[in-house]
Amino acid sequence: MAESANAPVKQEPVDAVNLESRILELCMEFPKGLTDAIIQNSMPQFDAQQRVTAINRLLSTGQVDLLKSSTGLVYKLKDSAAVSKVKGSDHQERLVYQIIEAAENKGIWIRDIRFKSNLLLTQVNKILKNLESKKLIKAVKSVAASKKKVYMLYNLEPDRTVTGGAWYSDQDFESEFVEVLNQQCFKFLEQKAALARDSKADPMAQKNAAYTSSSDVWKYISELGISKVQLSIADIETILDTLIYDGKVERTVVAAAAGGDADAGQLKLYRAISPLIQPTGLMKTPCGVCPVIKDCYEGGAVSPSTCIYMKEWLDY
């Protein structure tokens, strides 16, 4: 009997290797994320089950990652270095690792991990414990809240917005340390101004000679060895700013020589001055000399409602 013209044609076996290779090529073409729609439009000859099988195989072998974006779930090519770090992990564990990795040194709350991964709290807690036991991630306490922890990769140094920088130790503001730095920076500038006055030069020359850069102040403080932590020039400039607010120091900005240590071609210079009037009452409050006042707001790294120094000052 002759076959009917409408009889179904037998489909050739699917080349799974070529299908997976094509998906990897698409991942390289779309580095920001490959969607299921793109895969379907690029390979309409394969049905949904065949595509799912190929993608699951790529996920299980660690060649691609499944991530959540603003447009939905996307696939990204897995970095070979990251693959070795989470080798043997399941899909969920790799997903959580990628989310934490993307947060870099600022870390990420467990609440945000749950939102981005769409996992239950019990699942996230179990995965975090596993990753911590493998020394792939670590939990870091944030100065924003005593009970708040953020997660980041194990080998990263936390951002100063998390730890509070040089002014915090175990989430406590080091007021005495800041006061010592304040005094020593001013002492250095006073010595510089005294040398300028002793030069017997004309008043304008004396004024110019009294100025010094923040990098020179930083070198002086570093040589004193009074700090247990490594201070940056930006840290010293924060201290110098408190002296400006106290009316003890003035700052000027000049064009820097090529190849210098200035920022954007500008060099900040400081000199000690004698205040014309006594500091206002505001400058005598903790806020007036606080080096992190710019970060002070409700819900911020420093909060006026929880500031122990303000409470002590009010009680006094």
Secondary structure, DSSP 8 states (H G I E B T S, - for coil): ----TTS--------HHHHHHHHHHHHHH-TT-B-HHHHHHH-TTS-HHHHHHHHHHHHHTTSEEEEEETTEEEEEE--HHHHHHTTT--HHHHHHHHHHHHTGGG-B-HHHHHHHHT--HHHHHHHHHHHHHTTSEEEEE-TT-TT-EEEEETT----HHHH-GGGEETTEE-HHHHHHHHHHHHHHHHHHHHHHHHTT--HHHHHHHH-EEHHHHHHHHHHHT--SS---HHHHHHHHHHHHHTTSEEEEEEE--TTSS-BTTEEEEEEE---SS---GGGGSGGGG-TTGGGBSTTSSB-TTT-HHHHHHHH-
